[in-house]
């Protein structure tokens, strides 16, 4: 993480997995894009529930700021997670920009692209639900009941997180209540039906 201005402005987020040893390329692109400060998670895969630097970035943001990433896949672990993060930023009055894809929530083309991505995310959710129903039907046809897995602490937290979200609480507040990081709350809120069971 590089030091920089603490006022409102463009703030970068980078992520490198264990396969990518350094973030130099991302940092160069984010600096060129006008980022005065960059938060970087090292050795973090997109599927990791907790990304400490992302959590710090989300807590650092103020209305009017802009989050900048090198590529969309640096921010979200999948389309649903990415869109949930961007939606949260929008509700907080924070803009988003991806350098490589040229997407920005401040422009009409960027918003149109996000709308298309939302449609694909909905399609992904629908297909997952359909596969779950088909699997249950196949199990029933073969004389087996599709039993639920043993309820785990995570399942309880997923249910509680969704209840709190329905009550209008922000992910940061939900995390404080259930004892989970903001990134984990996003994962809970965006799990598919079969993942949450």
N, C-alpha and C positions, 0 to 999 in steps of 0.2 A: 504494500500500500504506500503510495507516495503522498507526501504532505502537500498541502495546497491551500487555496482560499477556503474559508469556512462559511462565506456568505452564499447567497443564492447563485446558482449558475449550473454549468454542465458538470456532472459527476459521473465518472466512468466505473464500470464493473467488468472485471475480467475473471475468467476461470480456466485453470489448466488441470488436466487429469494427470494420472501417473504416467501416461504415455507421452505427454507433452511436458518436457522438462522445464521450460521457462515461458514467461508471458511477454517477452520482448516485443513480438510482433503486435500483440494486442495493445500493449502500452503505447507503442509508437503510433498506432492508428487512433487510439483514444486521445492521446496528447494532441495529435494533429487535428482532431475533431473539436478541440477547445476545452478538454476536461482539465480542470484545475486540481482535481483530486481523483484518485483511482483506488478502488477497493478490489483486491484480488484474492480469490480462494485458490490455494495450491493443493494439488493431489486430491481434488474433489471431483467425483464423477457427477454427471447430470442427474443420476438417480439417488444420490445421497440425500437423506432426509434433512440433515443439518449442514448448512454452509455458513460458518460464522461470519465471514466478511460480508456476505449478502445480508445477513441479519443486521450487521452494523450499518450498512448502507441504508437499509430501509428505515432504521431508527434515526439516521442522520438527516434524512430528507426533510425539506421544508417546502411549503407551497410556492410554486413558481420555479422550482428546480427542474432539471432535465437529467434523466438517467440515460447514459449512452453506453451501448455495448458494441463490440466488434462484429459479432454475428448473433442472430437470434438464439441459436442453440447454447450460447454461453449463459443466458439468463434462466431459461426454463428447462425442466427435465423432459417435458413433452408439450404438445400444443396446448392442452388444457391448462397445464400449470403455467405456461408462459402467458396465456390470455388472462388467467386469474391475477397474476402479478401486475400485468399492464392495466387491468381494470381497477385494481386497488390503487395504483399510481394515479390514474385518472380521477378517481374519487377524492384523492388527497390534493388534487390540483398540481400534480407533478407530470411533466411531459416525458415521453420516451422516444429514443431514436436508436436505430440499428445502422451502423456505418456501412457494412457490406451490402445489405439488402436495400439500403436507401429508404427505409421505412421510418416515418416520423408521425407521431400522433398529432402534430400541429398542422399537418398538411392534408388536403383532400385525398391524395393518392395513397398516403400512408393509412388513413382511416379506411379507405376502400379495401386495402390489402388485409387489414385486421378483420374486416367484416367477412372476407373470404375465408380467412383462417378460422374464424368463429364457426362458419358453416361446416368446415371440415372437422372441427373439434366436435360439433354436435353429431355429425355423421359417425365419428369414432365412438361416441357414447352410445348411439343407437345400435351400432353393430355389436358392441360389447354386450348390451342388454339382450339383443337378439340371440347371440351365441350362448348366453347364460340360459335363456329360456329353452333354446334348442337342446342344450346339454341336459337340462332337467327333464325335458320331454323324452329324450333318448333313454335316460336312466329309468324313468317310470315305465317305459315300454319294455325294458328288459327286467322288470320286476324289482328294481331297486329304487328306494326313495333317496332323493338328493338331500341327504342330511346336512345340517349346518355343522361347520367346524366348531370346535370348542371356543367359547367366547373368551377372548383375551383382553388384557388391559388396553391394548391398542384399539380394539373394536369399541370398547366403552368410550375411549377418548374420541374416536371418530364420530360416534353418535352424539356425544356431548358437544363437540366442535360444530357439528351441523345444526344442532338445536340452537346454539348461541348465535351462529351466523344468521339463522332464520329470525332471531330476535333483533337483528340489526347490529350486532357487535362487530367491531373491526378485528381482523386477524391478529393484530398485536395484543388486543385485549383478551381475545379467546385464548391465546397462548399463555398469558399470565394466569388465567383461571384454571386451565387444565394442566399447566406445567409443561409446556412444549414450546420449542422455538417457533418463530413465525414461519420459517420454511417448512417445518413439520406440519403446522396448521394448514398451510396451502396443500401439502400432500394429502392430508386427511380429507380436506374439502373437495379434492379433485380425484379421489380414488374411484375406480369403477365399482360396480355392484359386487362383482366376484372378489375383488381385492379387499373390500371392507368387511366381508363376512369372516 
